[in-house]
Amino acid sequence: MFKIGKCLLADRLKKADLTQIELSEMTKIPKSTISEYVNNKHTMSLITAKSIAYALNCSIDDLYEWKSVRGAKSRK
């Protein structure tokens, strides 16, 4: 099992050579909301993460650090 860590959206924007405003225009997500994700004030919903990942040509997994939860067992 995993829990969400730090948002990596700022890194993904830099790699894509895009600004928060440009991403906002591409996705129709308010710039203020994107800023909240970048600053780790809110976590993206699955639908929002999918939209942003699509716009940035990356995986949803690339948008956050993922931390393993101790004691979690995988299904075999």
VOBA-1610 file (N, C-alpha, C; in pm, whole numbers, padded with zeros to 5 digits, always signed):
BEGIN
Met+00083-00118+00000Met+00000+00000+00000Met+00088+00125+00000Phe+00030+00230-00048Phe+00104+00355-00059Phe+00022+00471-00006Lys+00094+00576+00030Lys+00028+00702+00061Lys+00094+00810-00024Ile+00021+00916-00047Ile+00070+01025-00131Ile+00168+01111-00053Gly+00280+01141-00117Gly+00379+01231-00060Gly+00370+01368-00126Lys+00483+01426-00148Lys+00494+01560-00204Lys+00444+01563-00349Cys+00374+01670-00384Cys+00332+01692-00522Cys+00453+01730-00607Leu+00466+01666-00722Leu+00579+01691-00812Leu+00538+01773-00935Leu+00424+01838-00927Leu+00372+01912-01042Leu+00467+02023-01086Ala+00528+02092-00995Ala+00622+02199-01033Ala+00736+02142-01118Asp+00787+02025-01079Asp+00893+01960-01156Asp+00845+01919-01295Arg+00722+01866-01301Arg+00668+01823-01430Arg+00644+01943-01521Leu+00599+02055-01464Leu+00579+02176-01544Leu+00713+02226-01600Lys+00814+02224-01516Lys+00947+02268-01560Lys+00998+02179-01673Lys+00981+02050-01656Lys+01026+01954-01758Lys+00952+01974-01890Ala+00823+02009-01882Ala+00742+02033-02001Ala+00757+02175-02055Asp+00834+02259-01984Asp+00853+02399-02021Asp+00719+02473-02030Leu+00637+02452-01927Leu+00506+02516-01919Leu+00493+02591-01787Thr+00409+02693-01787Thr+00378+02765-01664Thr+00247+02713-01607Gln+00220+02751-01484Gln+00092+02714-01423Gln-00024+02774-01503Ile-00006+02894-01552Ile-00112+02959-01632Ile-00137+02882-01761Glu-00032+02839-01827Glu-00048+02761-01951Glu-00119+02629-01925Leu-00082+02562-01814Leu-00150+02437-01778Leu-00297+02464-01747Ser-00323+02574-01679Ser-00460+02613-01648Ser-00542+02631-01777Glu-00484+02697-01874Glu-00552+02719-02001Glu-00575+02588-02076Met-00478+02497-02069Met-00489+02368-02139Met-00596+02278-02076Thr-00606+02281-01944Thr-00693+02188-01873Thr-00824+02249-01826Lys-00835+02380-01833Lys-00952+02452-01781Lys-00964+02441-01628Ile-00853+02407-01563Ile-00848+02404-01416Ile-00802+02543-01372Pro-00871+02606-01278Pro-00830+02741-01236Pro-00683+02746-01192Lys-00616+02854-01227Lys-00475+02872-01193Lys-00456+02864-01042Ser-00550+02917-00967Ser-00539+02914-00821Ser-00541+02770-00769Thr-00618+02685-00832Thr-00624+02544-00792Thr-00492+02475-00825Ile-00438+02501-00942Ile-00309+02443-00980Ile-00202+02488-00881Ser-00205+02614-00842Ser-00110+02667-00745Ser-00122+02593-00611Glu-00245+02561-00571Glu-00265+02487-00446Glu-00204+02348-00454Tyr-00212+02283-00569Tyr-00149+02152-00587Tyr+00003+02166-00578Val+00057+02262-00652Val+00202+02284-00655Val+00256+02310-00515Asn+00181+02384-00434Asn+00224+02420-00299Asn+00178+02322-00192Asn+00131+02205-00235Asn+00090+02097-00144Asn-00018+02139-00045Lys-00107+02227-00089Lys-00218+02268-00003Lys-00339+02177-00022His-00348+02116-00141His-00457+02023-00173His-00402+01909-00257Thr-00471+01796-00251Thr-00436+01681-00332Thr-00534+01672-00448Met-00482+01641-00566Met-00566+01629-00685Met-00662+01512-00672Ser-00781+01528-00727Ser-00871+01413-00742Ser-00813+01326-00854Leu-00861+01205-00863Leu-00815+01114-00968Leu-00845+01171-01106Ile-00961+01227-01125Ile-00998+01283-01255Ile-00908+01401-01290Thr-00880+01488-01193Thr-00792+01602-01216Thr-00650+01554-01247Ala-00600+01457-01172Ala-00467+01404-01196Ala-00457+01345-01335Lys-00560+01275-01379Lys-00561+01216-01514Lys-00556+01326-01619Ser-00633+01431-01601Ser-00635+01543-01696Ser-00499+01612-01703Ile-00438+01635-01589Ile-00308+01701-01584Ile-00200+01610-01643Ala-00204+01482-01608Ala-00105+01388-01664Ala-00117+01382-01817Tyr-00238+01383-01867Tyr-00259+01381-02012Tyr-00200+01507-02075Ala-00227+01622-02016Ala-00176+01749-02069Ala-00023+01755-02066Leu+00037+01693-01964Leu+00183+01696-01949Leu+00252+01575-02012Asn+00170+01486-02071Asn+00224+01367-02136Asn+00308+01284-02038Cys+00249+01258-01922Cys+00317+01178-01820Cys+00215+01087-01755Ser+00259+01008-01661Ser+00172+00919-01585Ser+00121+00989-01459Ile+00007+00946-01412Ile-00044+00998-01285Ile+00060+00976-01174Asp+00129+00864-01180Asp+00232+00834-01080Asp+00344+00937-01078Asp+00364+01007-01190Asp+00469+01108-01199Asp+00434+01239-01129Leu+00309+01253-01086Leu+00264+01379-01028Leu+00286+01390-00878Tyr+00314+01277-00812Tyr+00336+01276-00667Tyr+00448+01181-00631Glu+00511+01207-00518Glu+00597+01107-00456Glu+00503+01005-00393Trp+00539+00880-00401Trp+00456+00774-00342Trp+00536+00706-00232Lys+00481+00702-00113Lys+00549+00645+00002Lys+00485+00512+00040Ser+00568+00413+00057Ser+00521+00281+00096Ser+00477+00282+00241Val+00365+00218+00268Val+00313+00208+00404Val+00362+00076+00463Arg+00427+00085+00578Arg+00481-00035+00643Arg+00370-00132+00679Gly+00403-00257+00667Gly+00310-00361+00707Gly+00207-00396+00600Ala+00204-00323+00491Ala+00109-00352+00385Ala+00159-00471+00306Lys+00071-00562+00277Lys+00107-00682+00202Lys+00045-00676+00064Ser+00122-00718-00035Ser+00069-00721-00171Ser-00012-00848-00190Arg-00103-00843-00280Arg-00185-00957-00312Arg-00108-01046-00407Lys-00105-01175-00381Lys-00027-01266-00464Lys-00112-01349-00552
//
